[in-house]
Amino acid sequence: TSGADEFVAGTGAHETKDTKGDLAVGYVLGSNKESTGVDVSITGGSIVHVTFDGGKSGTGVDFYTGQIQTITLWNNDVSVTGHQQEVFNWSGDKLNFTFDHYA
């Protein structure tokens, strides 16, 4: 499938350990301190380091908040019947990425 029907709430990447729980607007990305979630560290107020799954994969990404101000988490596994996207926006006054909506 393609288009909006690809993205179905309840599937795909989840920031919370409880994959059935909904995120509330304002939830801070990486604040759950779970080894299965996304970890975000911000240094100097502008350099962001993001890892997933407690860094077990050995990968991560660094970027400047001036370049990327939205993070969307999702699972692009085509074997899943639908996908959930979690959209987080940069909150410059609080120096974090907060949940905005599901897409």
C-alpha positions as CSV (number, residue, x, y, z in Angstrom):
1,T,0.0,0.0,0.0
2,S,1.0,3.6,-0.2
3,G,-0.2,6.9,1.1
4,A,-1.8,7.7,4.4
5,D,-3.1,4.1,4.9
6,E,0.5,3.0,5.3
7,F,0.7,4.6,8.7
8,V,-1.5,3.0,11.3
9,A,-1.3,3.9,15.0
10,G,-0.2,1.0,17.2
11,T,2.5,-0.3,14.9
12,G,6.1,0.6,14.2
13,A,8.6,2.4,16.4
14,H,7.6,3.3,19.9
15,E,9.3,5.7,22.2
16,T,7.6,4.2,25.2
17,K,8.2,0.7,26.6
18,D,4.4,0.1,26.6
19,T,3.7,0.0,22.9
20,K,0.0,0.3,23.5
21,G,0.2,3.5,25.5
22,D,-0.3,6.7,23.7
23,L,2.1,9.6,24.0
24,A,0.9,12.9,25.4
25,V,1.7,16.1,23.6
26,G,4.8,17.6,25.2
27,Y,6.4,14.2,26.1
28,V,10.1,14.7,25.9
29,L,11.9,12.4,23.4
30,G,14.5,10.2,25.2
31,S,13.2,10.9,28.7
32,N,12.0,7.4,29.4
33,K,15.5,6.0,30.2
34,E,14.5,2.6,28.8
35,S,17.1,0.5,27.1
36,T,14.5,-0.1,24.3
37,G,13.7,3.5,23.5
38,V,15.5,6.4,21.9
39,D,18.2,8.2,23.8
40,V,18.8,11.9,23.1
41,S,21.6,14.0,24.5
42,I,22.0,17.6,23.8
43,T,25.3,19.5,24.4
44,G,25.9,23.2,24.2
45,G,22.3,23.7,23.5
46,S,22.6,22.9,19.9
47,I,24.5,19.6,19.2
48,V,22.2,16.5,19.4
49,H,23.3,12.9,19.7
50,V,20.6,10.3,19.1
51,T,20.9,6.5,19.7
52,F,18.3,3.7,19.8
53,D,18.1,0.6,21.9
54,G,20.6,1.7,24.5
55,G,23.2,2.2,21.8
56,K,23.5,-1.6,21.4
57,S,23.5,-1.3,17.6
58,G,26.7,0.8,17.9
59,T,25.2,3.5,15.8
60,G,23.9,7.0,16.4
61,V,23.6,10.3,14.7
62,D,24.8,13.8,15.5
63,F,23.3,17.0,14.2
64,Y,22.8,20.6,15.0
65,T,19.3,21.8,16.0
66,G,19.7,24.7,13.5
67,Q,19.7,22.1,10.8
68,I,17.1,19.5,12.0
69,Q,14.1,20.6,14.1
70,T,11.8,17.7,13.6
71,I,12.4,14.0,14.4
72,T,10.0,11.4,13.1
73,L,10.2,7.8,14.5
74,W,8.7,5.0,12.5
75,N,9.3,1.4,11.4
76,N,9.6,1.0,7.7
77,D,9.3,-2.9,7.8
78,V,7.2,-3.7,4.8
79,S,6.0,-6.9,6.5
80,V,3.9,-4.9,8.9
81,T,0.3,-4.2,7.9
82,G,0.6,-0.5,8.8
83,H,3.0,1.9,10.4
84,Q,2.9,4.5,13.2
85,Q,4.9,7.7,13.0
86,E,5.7,9.7,16.1
87,V,6.6,13.3,15.3
88,F,8.7,15.3,17.8
89,N,9.5,19.0,17.3
90,W,12.5,21.0,18.7
91,S,11.6,23.2,21.6
92,G,14.4,25.7,21.6
93,D,13.3,27.4,24.8
94,K,13.4,24.0,26.7
95,L,16.3,22.5,24.7
96,N,14.5,19.3,23.9
97,F,12.4,17.5,21.3
98,T,8.8,17.1,22.4
99,F,6.0,14.9,21.0
100,D,3.6,16.8,18.8
101,H,1.4,14.3,17.0
102,Y,1.0,10.8,15.4
103,A,1.1,10.8,11.6
